[in-house]
């Protein structure tokens, strides 16, 4: 029977994660888990319900104002003597409800306590889950270390058995036994590495893995679309001066041509889609100027 060649063990890749103990740097990593985030949002919602129940116990105030002109003749309708205005206010307060509002607030507080305990239980369960996986990774590292040591020892025994067969000091059965032991040791190394890789994946899952790929919502930007309202260059210049706090005088060269009599941004297509300008021109200029100052003399958007 031919003697098997010198079998070499396949190179083992190195896991940079170690045994996983350095992955969890602080408790903030647990906040990325979906169950922890969901429990936290439920806690915030329960806290807001307490505020709603408290507000229902307070008085409600409403203030209304109205004004205009009134006259029997159209010719003198718009004049100071015909002007009128009306200012009214009222307040409502529940005087007796049989304790309904009070008990609703107590129920909201109890629901908040329930959500708080559920949040604590979720965080504790998440920490326990991560701790179990970390302990499993540590055991996997010890098992892989022992399997590799056994593989090296079996390799030495196999080489010695082959040398004894070559010198005639042992039979082929002894060599086959040593080879079987060595191959079983190689299988144990592969199994130990597979268990370690599986527990490494379980660690990322226990930490709520994937947060590094989470898409961050874009920051709100200022978009100048236009309102479709006509405004002269002089009015616009004075408005800009008021917004930026310019105290100097505005000079207009009347010898120059007037240029375009009207220059407006056509927003008819946007209006047809239901869009309406919600920010007045002054407010938009103030927001743009504040963004300019916050960007150190340049627009951040």
LOTOR-311790 format. One line per 2 residues: number of its first residue (from 1); their letters; for each residue x, y negated, z negated of N, C-alpha, C. Coordinates in steps of 0.2 Angstrom, whole numbers, plus 5000, padded with zeros to 4 digits. Atoms other than C-alpha are relative to their C-alpha. Example, Ala and Ser with C-alpha at 12.3 -4.5 7.8 and 13.67 -1.06 7.14 Angstrom:
BEGIN
1	as	5004,5006,5000,5062,5022,4961,5004,4994,5000  4996,5006,5001,5068,5005,4964,4996,4995,4997 $
//
This chain:
BEGIN
1	xx	5004,5006,5000,5000,5000,5000,5004,4994,5000  4996,5006,5000,5007,4983,5005,5000,4996,4994 $
3	xx	5000,5005,5006,5012,4971,4991,4997,4994,5001  5003,5006,4999,5001,4956,4990,5005,4994,5000 $
5	xx	4995,5005,5001,5010,4940,4994,4999,4996,4994  5000,5004,5006,5014,4927,4981,4994,4995,5001 $
7	xx	5006,5004,4999,4997,4919,4979,5001,4993,4996  4999,5006,5003,4998,4900,4975,4993,4997,4998 $
9	xx	5006,5003,5002,4985,4891,4965,4998,4993,5004  5001,5006,4996,4976,4877,4975,5001,4994,4995 $
11	xx	4999,5006,5004,4980,4859,4969,4994,4998,4997  5006,5002,5004,4968,4853,4956,5000,4992,5000 $
13	xx	5000,5007,5000,4962,4835,4959,4999,4997,4993  5000,5003,5007,4963,4823,4944,4994,4996,4999 $
15	xx	5006,5004,5002,4947,4816,4936,5003,4993,4997  4998,5006,5003,4951,4798,4932,4995,4998,4994 $
17	xx	5004,5002,5006,4936,4797,4920,5002,5003,4994  4998,4996,5006,4945,4808,4908,4995,5004,4997 $
19	xx	5006,4996,5002,4933,4816,4896,4994,4995,4999  5006,5004,5000,4921,4801,4897,4999,4996,4994 $
21	xx	5001,5004,5006,4924,4793,4881,5002,4993,5001  4999,5007,4998,4930,4777,4889,4995,4997,5004 $
23	xx	5005,5003,4995,4915,4775,4900,4995,4995,4996  5004,5004,5004,4904,4768,4886,5004,4995,4996 $
25	xx	4996,5005,5003,4913,4752,4881,4996,4997,4994  5004,5003,5005,4898,4744,4871,4993,5002,5001 $
27	xx	5007,4998,5000,4880,4746,4868,4996,4997,5005  5004,5003,4994,4875,4734,4882,4999,5004,5006 $
29	xx	5001,4996,4994,4878,4748,4894,4993,5004,5000  5007,4997,5001,4862,4756,4887,4994,4996,5003 $
31	xx	5005,5005,4998,4852,4741,4892,4998,5001,5008  5001,4999,4993,4854,4747,4910,4995,5005,5002 $
33	xx	5005,4994,4999,4843,4762,4908,4993,4998,5001  5007,5002,4998,4826,4761,4916,4995,5001,4994 $
35	xx	5005,4999,5006,4817,4768,4900,5001,4994,4995  4998,5005,5005,4826,4755,4889,4997,4993,5003 $
37	xx	5002,5006,4997,4822,4741,4901,4992,4999,5000  5007,5000,5000,4804,4746,4902,4997,4999,4993 $
39	xx	5002,5001,5007,4802,4747,4883,5001,4993,4998  4999,5007,5001,4810,4730,4882,4995,4995,5002 $
41	xx	5005,5005,4997,4798,4722,4894,4993,5001,4996  5006,4999,5004,4783,4730,4884,5000,4997,4994 $
43	xx	4999,5003,5007,4790,4723,4868,4999,4992,5002  5001,5007,4998,4790,4706,4877,4993,4998,5001 $
45	xx	5007,5001,4998,4773,4708,4883,4995,5000,4993  5004,4999,5007,4766,4713,4865,5002,4993,4996 $
47	xx	4999,5007,5004,4775,4697,4858,4996,4995,5003  5004,5006,4997,4766,4686,4871,4993,5001,4998 $
49	xx	5007,4999,5002,4750,4694,4866,4998,4997,4993  5001,5003,5007,4752,4688,4848,4999,4992,5001 $
51	xx	5001,5007,4998,4754,4670,4855,4994,4999,5003  5007,5001,4997,4738,4672,4865,4995,5000,4995 $
53	xx	5005,4999,5005,4729,4678,4850,5000,4994,4995  5000,5006,5005,4735,4664,4839,4997,4994,5004 $
55	xx	5003,5006,4996,4731,4651,4853,4992,5000,5000  5007,5000,5000,4713,4657,4853,4997,4998,4993 $
57	xx	5003,5002,5006,4711,4653,4835,5001,4992,4999  4999,5007,5000,4716,4635,4838,4995,4996,5004 $
59	xx	5005,5004,4996,4705,4620,4844,5002,4999,5007  4998,5002,4993,4704,4617,4862,4998,4993,5002 $
61	xx	5001,5007,4999,4706,4599,4868,5000,4999,5008  5000,5002,4993,4701,4592,4885,4999,4993,5001 $
63	xx	5000,5007,4999,4703,4575,4892,4999,4999,5007  5002,5001,4993,4695,4568,4908,5000,4992,5001 $
65	xx	5000,5007,4998,4696,4551,4917,4997,4999,5007  5003,5002,4994,4687,4543,4931,5000,4993,5001 $
67	xx	5000,5008,4998,4687,4526,4940,4997,4999,5007  5003,5002,4993,4680,4517,4955,4997,4993,5000 $
69	xx	5003,5007,4999,4670,4502,4961,4992,5002,5001  5007,4999,4999,4651,4500,4960,4997,4993,5001 $
71	xx	5003,5006,4999,4641,4486,4968,4994,5002,5005  5006,4999,4996,4624,4484,4977,5001,4998,5007 $
73	xx	4998,5002,4993,4632,4475,4992,5007,5002,5002  4994,4997,4997,4645,4482,5003,5006,4995,5000 $
75	xx	4995,5006,4998,4654,4465,5006,5004,4999,4993  4997,5001,5006,4659,4463,4988,5002,5006,4996 $
77	xx	4999,4994,5004,4662,4481,4983,5007,5001,4997  4993,4999,5003,4681,4481,4981,5002,4993,4997 $
79	xx	4998,5006,5004,4684,4467,4968,5000,5002,4993  4999,4999,5007,4689,4466,4950,4994,5001,4996 $
81	xx	5006,4999,5004,4672,4463,4943,4996,5006,5001  5004,4994,4999,4664,4478,4951,5004,5007,4998 $
83	xx	4996,4994,5002,4678,4490,4945,4997,5003,4993  5002,4997,5006,4674,4503,4932,5004,5006,4998 $
85	xx	4996,4994,5001,4683,4517,4923,4996,5004,4994  5003,4996,5005,4678,4531,4911,5005,5005,4998 $
87	xx	4995,4996,5003,4689,4540,4899,4996,5004,4995  5004,4996,5005,4681,4555,4889,5005,5006,4998 $
89	xx	4996,4994,5003,4688,4569,4878,4996,5004,4996  5004,4996,5005,4681,4583,4868,5004,5005,4997 $
91	xx	4996,4995,5003,4687,4596,4857,4995,5006,4997  5004,4995,5002,4680,4613,4853,5003,5005,4995 $
93	xx	4997,4996,5005,4683,4625,4839,4995,5005,4997  5005,4994,5002,4675,4642,4834,5000,4999,4992 $
95	xx	5001,5001,5007,4668,4639,4817,4998,5007,4996  5002,4994,5003,4661,4657,4814,5000,5005,5005 $
97	xx	5000,4995,4995,4665,4673,4823,5001,5007,4997  5000,4994,5004,4664,4686,4809,5007,5003,5000 $
99	xx	4993,4998,5000,4683,4687,4809,5003,5004,5006  4997,4997,4994,4685,4693,4827,5007,4997,5002 $
101	xx	4993,5003,4998,4699,4681,4831,5006,5002,4996  4995,4998,5005,4708,4685,4815,5002,5007,5001 $
103	xx	4998,4993,4999,4707,4704,4818,5003,5001,5007  4997,4999,4994,4712,4702,4836,5007,4998,5000 $
105	xx	4993,5002,5002,4728,4693,4830,5003,5005,4996  4997,4994,5004,4731,4707,4818,5001,5006,5004 $
107	xx	4999,4994,4996,4728,4720,4831,5006,4998,5005  4994,5002,4996,4741,4710,4842,5006,5001,4997 $
109	xx	4994,4999,5004,4753,4710,4828,5002,5008,4999  4999,4993,5001,4751,4729,4825,5002,5003,5007 $
111	xx	4998,4998,4993,4753,4732,4844,5007,4998,5001  4993,5002,4999,4769,4722,4843,5005,5005,4996 $
113	xx	4996,4995,5005,4775,4733,4828,5001,5007,5004  5000,4993,4997,4771,4749,4838,5005,4999,5006 $
115	xx	4996,5001,4995,4780,4742,4853,5008,5000,4998  4993,5000,5003,4795,4738,4842,5003,5006,4998 $
117	xx	4998,4993,5002,4796,4755,4835,5001,5005,5006  4999,4996,4994,4794,4763,4852,5007,4998,5004 $
119	xx	4994,5002,4998,4808,4752,4858,5006,5003,4997  4995,4997,5004,4819,4757,4844,5001,5008,5001 $
121	xx	5000,4993,4999,4815,4775,4847,5003,5002,5007  4997,5000,4993,4819,4773,4866,5008,4999,5000 $
123	xx	4993,5002,5000,4836,4765,4862,5004,5006,4996  4997,4994,5004,4840,4779,4849,5001,5006,5004 $
125	xx	5000,4995,4996,4835,4792,4861,5005,5000,5006  4995,5001,4994,4846,4784,4875,5007,5001,4997 $
127	xx	4993,4999,5003,4861,4783,4863,5001,5008,4999  4999,4993,5001,4858,4801,4858,5002,5004,5006 $
129	xx	4999,4997,4994,4857,4806,4876,5008,4999,5003  4993,5002,4998,4874,4797,4880,5005,5004,4996 $
131	xx	4995,4996,5004,4882,4805,4865,5001,5007,5001  5000,4993,4998,4877,4822,4870,5004,5002,5006 $
133	xx	4996,4999,4994,4884,4820,4887,5007,4999,4999  4993,5001,5002,4900,4813,4880,5003,5006,4997 $
135	xx	4997,4994,5003,4902,4828,4869,5001,5005,5004  4999,4995,4995,4899,4839,4883,5006,4999,5004 $
137	xx	4994,5001,4996,4912,4831,4893,5006,5001,4996  4994,4998,5004,4924,4833,4879,5001,5007,5000 $
139	xx	5000,4993,5000,4920,4851,4878,5002,5003,5007  4998,4998,4993,4922,4853,4897,5007,4998,5001 $
141	xx	4993,5001,4999,4939,4845,4896,5004,5005,4996  4996,4995,5004,4945,4857,4882,4999,5007,5004 $
143	xx	5001,4993,4997,4937,4872,4892,5005,5000,5006  4996,5000,4994,4946,4866,4908,5008,5000,4998 $
145	xx	4993,4999,5002,4963,4864,4899,5001,5007,4998  4999,4993,5001,4961,4881,4892,5000,5005,5006 $
147	xx	5000,4996,4993,4956,4889,4909,5006,4999,5004  4994,5001,4996,4971,4881,4917,5006,5003,4996 $
149	xx	4994,4996,5004,4983,4888,4903,4999,5007,5001  5001,4993,4999,4975,4905,4905,5002,5002,5007 $
151	xx	4998,4999,4993,4977,4903,4924,5008,5001,5001  4992,5000,5000,4996,4899,4922,5003,5007,4997 $
153	xx	4998,4994,5003,4998,4914,4910,4999,5006,5005  5002,4994,4996,4989,4926,4922,5004,5000,5006 $
155	xx	4995,5001,4994,5000,4919,4937,5007,5003,4998  4993,4998,5002,5016,4923,4927,4999,5008,4999 $
157	xx	5001,4993,5000,5009,4941,4923,4999,5003,5006  5001,4997,4993,5004,4944,4941,5007,5000,5003 $
159	xx	4993,5000,4997,5022,4939,4947,5004,5005,4997  4996,4995,5003,5030,4950,4934,4998,5007,5002 $
161	xx	5002,4994,4998,5019,4964,4939,5002,5002,5007  4997,4999,4993,5024,4962,4957,5007,5002,5000 $
163	xx	4993,4998,5000,5042,4962,4953,5001,5007,4997  4999,4993,5002,5040,4978,4943,4998,5005,5005 $
165	xx	5002,4996,4995,5031,4986,4957,5006,5001,5005  4995,5000,4995,5045,4981,4969,5006,5004,4997 $
167	xx	4995,4997,5003,5058,4988,4957,4999,5008,4998  5002,4993,5001,5048,5004,4955,4999,5002,4992 $
169	xx	5001,4999,5007,5045,5001,4936,4992,5001,4999  5007,5000,5001,5026,5000,4938,4996,5003,5007 $
171	xx	5003,4997,4994,5013,5008,4950,4995,4994,5002  5005,5005,4997,5000,4999,4961,4994,4998,4996 $
173	xx	5006,5001,5004,4986,5001,4949,5001,4994,4995  4998,5005,5004,4995,4990,4937,5000,4993,5003 $
175	xx	5000,5006,4996,4998,4977,4950,4993,4997,5002  5006,5002,4999,4980,4977,4955,4996,4997,4994 $
177	xx	5003,5003,5006,4974,4974,4937,5003,4993,4999  4997,5007,5002,4986,4959,4935,4997,4995,5005 $
179	xx	5002,5005,4995,4980,4952,4952,4992,4998,4998  5008,5001,5001,4961,4954,4947,5000,4995,4994 $
181	xx	5000,5005,5006,4965,4945,4930,5002,4993,5003  4998,5007,4997,4974,4931,4940,4994,4997,5004 $
183	xx	5006,5003,4996,4959,4929,4952,4994,4998,4996  5005,5002,5005,4947,4929,4938,5001,4993,4996 $
185	xx	4998,5006,5003,4957,4915,4930,4999,4994,5004  5001,5005,4995,4956,4905,4946,4993,4998,5000 $
187	xx	5007,5001,5000,4937,4907,4946,4998,4996,4994  5002,5004,5006,4936,4901,4928,5002,4993,5000 $
189	xx	4998,5007,5000,4946,4885,4932,4995,4997,5005  5005,5003,4995,4934,4882,4947,4993,4999,4996 $
191	xx	5006,5000,5003,4919,4885,4936,5000,4994,4994  4999,5006,5005,4926,4873,4922,5000,4994,5003 $
193	xx	5000,5006,4996,4929,4860,4935,4993,4998,5002  5007,5002,4998,4911,4861,4941,4996,4998,4995 $
195	xx	5004,5002,5006,4904,4860,4924,5002,4993,4998  4998,5006,5002,4914,4845,4921,4998,4994,5005 $
197	xx	5003,5005,4995,4909,4836,4937,4992,4999,4999  5007,5000,5001,4891,4841,4933,4998,4995,4994 $
199	xx	5001,5004,5006,4892,4833,4916,5002,4993,5001  4998,5006,4998,4901,4818,4923,4994,4996,5004 $
201	xx	5006,5003,4996,4886,4815,4935,4994,4999,4995  5006,5001,5005,4874,4817,4920,5002,4994,4995 $
203	xx	4998,5006,5003,4884,4804,4911,4998,4993,5003  5003,5006,4996,4880,4791,4925,4993,5000,4999 $
205	xx	5008,5000,5001,4862,4797,4924,4998,4997,4993  5001,5002,5007,4862,4794,4905,5001,4993,4999 $
207	xx	4998,5007,5001,4869,4777,4907,4995,4996,5005  5005,5004,4995,4855,4772,4920,5004,4998,5006 $
209	xx	4995,5002,4995,4868,4773,4934,4997,4997,5006  5003,5004,4994,4866,4762,4949,5000,4993,4999 $
211	xx	5001,5007,5001,4866,4745,4941,5005,4996,5004  4995,5004,4997,4882,4740,4950,4998,4999,5008 $
213	xx	5002,5001,4993,4872,4742,4967,4993,4996,4999  5006,5003,5001,4857,4732,4960,5000,4993,5004 $
215	xx	5000,5006,4996,4852,4718,4972,4998,4994,4995  5002,5006,5004,4853,4701,4963,4996,4995,5004 $
217	xx	5004,5004,4996,4839,4690,4968,5003,4993,5002  4997,5006,4998,4844,4675,4978,4998,4994,4996 $
219	xx	5002,5006,5004,4845,4658,4969,4995,4995,5004  5004,5005,4997,4832,4645,4973,5003,4995,5004 $
221	xx	4997,5006,4996,4837,4633,4987,4995,4995,5002  5004,5006,4998,4831,4616,4992,5000,5001,5008 $
223	xx	5001,4999,4993,4824,4618,5010,4996,4993,5002  5003,5007,4997,4819,4601,5019,4996,5002,5006 $
225	xx	5005,4998,4994,4804,4605,5030,4997,4994,5002  5004,5006,4998,4795,4588,5030,4993,5001,4998 $
227	xx	5007,5000,5001,4778,4583,5026,4995,4998,5005  5004,5002,4995,4772,4576,5042,4997,4993,4999 $
229	xx	5002,5006,5001,4769,4559,5034,5005,4994,5003  4996,5005,4997,4775,4543,5042,5003,4995,4995 $
231	xx	4997,5005,5005,4787,4531,5032,5006,4997,5004  4995,5004,4996,4798,4517,5039,5007,5001,4997 $
233	xx	4994,4999,5002,4816,4516,5038,5002,4996,4994  4999,5005,5005,4815,4501,5026,4997,5003,4993 $
235	xx	5003,4996,5006,4803,4511,5014,5005,5005,4998  4996,4994,5001,4814,4526,5015,5007,4998,4996 $
237	xx	4994,5002,5003,4830,4516,5011,4999,4997,4993  5001,5003,5007,4822,4507,4996,4998,5006,4995 $
239	xx	5001,4994,5004,4816,4524,4990,5006,5004,4998  4994,4996,5001,4833,4532,4991,5004,4995,4995 $
241	xx	4997,5005,5005,4840,4516,4981,4997,5001,4993  5003,4999,5007,4828,4519,4967,5002,5007,4997 $
243	xx	4998,4993,5002,4832,4538,4966,5007,5000,4997  4993,4999,5001,4851,4536,4966,5002,4994,4995 $
245	xx	4998,5005,5004,4850,4520,4955,5005,4995,5003  4996,5005,4996,4858,4508,4968,4997,4993,4998 $
247	xx	5002,5007,5003,4857,4490,4961,5002,4995,5005  4998,5005,4996,4864,4481,4976,4994,4998,5005 $
249	xx	5005,5003,4996,4855,4472,4990,5000,5004,5007  5000,4996,4994,4849,4481,5006,4999,4995,5006 $
251	xx	4999,5004,4995,4853,4472,5022,4998,5003,5006  5002,4997,4993,4844,4475,5039,5002,4995,5005 $
253	xx	4998,5004,4994,4851,4469,5055,4995,5000,5005  5006,5001,4996,4836,4462,5064,5002,4999,5008 $
255	xx	4998,5001,4993,4847,4459,5080,5001,5007,5004  5000,4994,4997,4848,4477,5083,4994,5003,5003 $
257	xx	5007,4997,4998,4835,4487,5093,4997,5004,4995  5003,4996,5005,4822,4495,5083,5000,5007,5001 $
259	xx	4999,4993,5000,4825,4512,5090,4993,5003,5001  5006,4996,4999,4812,4525,5090,4994,4997,4996 $
261	xx	5005,5003,5004,4795,4518,5085,4997,5005,4995  5003,4995,5005,4790,4534,5076,5004,5007,5001 $
263	xx	4996,4993,5000,4801,4550,5072,4998,5004,4994  5002,4996,5005,4792,4563,5063,5001,5008,5001 $
265	xx	4999,4993,4999,4795,4582,5060,4994,5003,5001  5007,4997,4998,4781,4592,5068,5000,5006,4995 $
267	xx	5002,4995,5005,4774,4603,5054,4993,5003,5002  5007,4997,4998,4758,4608,5064,5000,5007,5000 $
269	xx	5000,4993,5000,4763,4626,5066,5001,5003,4993  5000,4998,5006,4767,4628,5048,4994,4999,4996 $
271	xx	5007,5001,5003,4751,4620,5043,4995,5005,5002  5005,4995,4998,4742,4632,5054,5000,5006,4997 $
273	xx	4999,4994,5004,4749,4646,5044,4998,4999,4993  5002,5001,5007,4742,4638,5028,5005,4997,4996 $
275	xx	4995,5003,5004,4758,4630,5022,4998,4992,4999  5001,5007,5002,4756,4613,5013,5006,4998,4996 $
277	xx	4995,5003,5004,4769,4602,5006,4998,4999,4993  5002,5001,5007,4769,4603,4987,5004,4995,4996 $
279	xx	4995,5004,5003,4784,4592,4983,5000,4993,5003  5000,5007,4997,4782,4573,4986,5007,4998,5002 $
281	xx	4993,5002,4997,4796,4564,4995,5005,4998,4994  4996,5003,5005,4802,4555,4979,5003,5006,4996 $
283	xx	4998,4995,5004,4803,4571,4969,5005,5004,5004  4995,4996,4996,4812,4580,4983,5007,4997,5001 $
285	xx	4994,5004,4999,4825,4566,4985,5003,5001,4993  4997,4999,5006,4828,4567,4966,5003,5007,4999 $
287	xx	4997,4993,5001,4830,4586,4966,5006,5001,5004  4994,4999,4995,4842,4585,4981,5006,4996,4997 $
289	xx	4995,5004,5003,4852,4571,4972,5003,5003,4994  4997,4996,5006,4853,4581,4956,5004,5006,5002 $
291	xx	4996,4995,4997,4859,4596,4966,5007,4998,5002  4994,5003,4997,4872,4585,4974,5005,4998,4994 $
293	xx	4996,5001,5005,4878,4579,4957,5003,5006,4996  4998,4994,5004,4878,4596,4949,5006,5004,5004 $
295	xx	4995,4997,4996,4889,4602,4964,5006,4997,5000  4993,5003,5000,4903,4590,4960,5001,4995,5006 $
297	xx	4999,5005,4994,4899,4578,4974,4999,5004,5007  5002,4997,4994,4893,4591,4987,4994,5005,4998 $
299	xx	5006,4996,5001,4877,4601,4989,5002,5007,4999  4999,4993,5001,4877,4618,4982,4996,5005,5004 $
301	x	5005,4996,4997,4862,4625,4992,5003,5001,5007 $
//
